[in-house]
């Protein structure tokens, strides 16, 4: 069973994503910020992370940078309500290849997860 880490500061978003992904057959862990997410990443070794950008303590870009120092090709789907705020070139520098806008279309998210994890 594939493991997915969901990192978002909004409890409702984490719950919706966790419930949805669990129903699709994935094992899901949750974290409320990048720092907590990094601890779970190092302890549980998930197959994929779904990460919000705008979070307190450690944001999604900082989380991504730290994860990619350890595992440069680790797949991360960035989710954000502020997609226009970030330039594609800046995201590519951090090896971010997957970005989805909030509010999320859960079917598109599932398609992206399936595409990444096979």
C-alpha positions as CSV (number, residue, x, y, z in Angstrom):
1,X,0.0,0.0,0.0
2,X,1.4,3.4,-1.0
3,X,1.9,6.0,1.7
4,X,1.0,9.7,1.2
5,X,1.9,12.5,3.5
6,X,-0.5,15.5,3.6
7,X,0.9,18.7,4.9
8,X,-1.5,21.6,5.4
9,X,-2.2,24.0,8.2
10,X,-6.0,23.8,7.8
11,X,-7.4,20.9,9.7
12,X,-10.5,20.7,7.3
13,X,-8.3,20.4,4.2
14,X,-6.2,17.7,5.9
15,X,-9.3,15.8,6.9
16,X,-10.9,16.0,3.5
17,X,-7.7,14.9,1.7
18,X,-7.0,12.1,4.2
19,X,-10.5,10.7,4.0
20,X,-10.5,10.9,0.2
21,X,-7.1,9.3,-0.3
22,X,-7.8,6.6,2.3
23,X,-11.0,5.7,0.4
24,X,-8.9,5.4,-2.7
25,X,-6.7,2.8,-1.0
26,X,-3.7,4.9,0.2
27,X,-2.2,5.0,3.7
28,X,-2.2,8.7,4.8
29,X,-0.3,10.6,7.4
30,X,-1.0,14.3,8.2
31,X,1.0,17.2,9.4
32,X,0.0,20.8,10.2
33,X,3.2,22.5,9.0
34,X,6.4,21.8,7.2
35,X,8.4,21.1,10.3
36,X,6.0,18.4,11.5
37,X,5.8,17.1,8.0
38,X,9.6,16.8,7.8
39,X,9.6,14.7,11.0
40,X,7.0,12.4,9.5
41,X,8.8,12.2,6.2
42,X,12.0,11.1,7.9
43,X,10.3,8.6,10.2
44,X,7.7,7.1,7.9
45,X,9.3,7.4,4.4
46,X,6.1,8.1,2.4
47,X,5.9,7.6,-1.4
48,X,4.5,11.0,-2.1
49,X,3.7,14.3,-0.3
50,X,0.8,16.7,-0.9
51,X,1.9,20.1,0.5
52,X,0.3,23.5,0.9
53,X,2.7,26.5,0.4
54,X,1.4,29.0,2.9
55,X,1.8,27.6,6.4
56,X,3.3,28.8,9.7
57,X,6.5,27.5,11.3
58,X,7.9,26.0,8.0
59,X,6.1,26.7,4.7
60,X,5.7,24.3,1.8
61,X,8.6,25.6,-0.2
62,X,11.0,25.3,2.8
63,X,9.7,21.8,3.4
64,X,10.2,20.9,-0.3
65,X,13.8,22.3,-0.2
66,X,14.7,20.2,2.8
67,X,13.1,17.0,1.5
68,X,14.8,17.4,-1.9
69,X,18.2,17.8,-0.2
70,X,17.7,14.3,1.2
71,X,15.8,12.8,-1.8
72,X,16.1,15.0,-4.9
73,X,13.5,13.1,-6.9
74,X,10.9,12.6,-4.1
75,X,7.5,13.5,-5.6
76,X,5.7,16.4,-4.1
77,X,2.4,17.9,-5.2
78,X,2.1,21.5,-4.2
79,X,-1.4,22.8,-3.5
80,X,-2.1,26.5,-3.1
81,X,-4.8,29.1,-3.3
82,X,-2.1,31.6,-4.4
83,X,-0.9,29.9,-7.5
84,X,-0.4,33.2,-9.4
85,X,2.0,34.4,-6.7
86,X,4.6,31.9,-7.6
87,X,6.6,31.9,-10.8
88,X,7.0,28.5,-12.6
89,X,10.8,29.1,-12.9
90,X,11.1,29.6,-9.1
91,X,9.2,26.4,-8.5
92,X,11.3,24.5,-11.1
93,X,14.5,25.5,-9.2
94,X,13.1,23.6,-6.2
95,X,12.3,20.6,-8.5
96,X,8.6,21.2,-8.1
97,X,6.9,19.6,-11.0
98,X,3.3,19.3,-9.8
99,X,1.2,22.2,-8.7
100,X,-2.6,22.2,-8.2
101,X,-4.8,25.2,-7.3
102,X,-7.0,25.4,-4.3
103,X,-9.9,24.8,-4.1
104,X,-8.9,21.4,-5.1
105,X,-10.7,19.2,-7.6
106,X,-10.3,15.9,-5.9
107,X,-10.7,13.9,-9.2
108,X,-7.8,15.9,-10.7
109,X,-5.8,15.3,-7.5
110,X,-6.4,11.6,-7.8
111,X,-5.4,11.5,-11.4
112,X,-2.2,13.3,-10.5
113,X,-1.5,10.9,-7.7
114,X,-2.1,7.9,-10.0
115,X,0.1,9.4,-12.6
116,X,3.0,9.9,-10.2
117,X,2.7,6.6,-8.2
118,X,1.5,4.4,-11.1
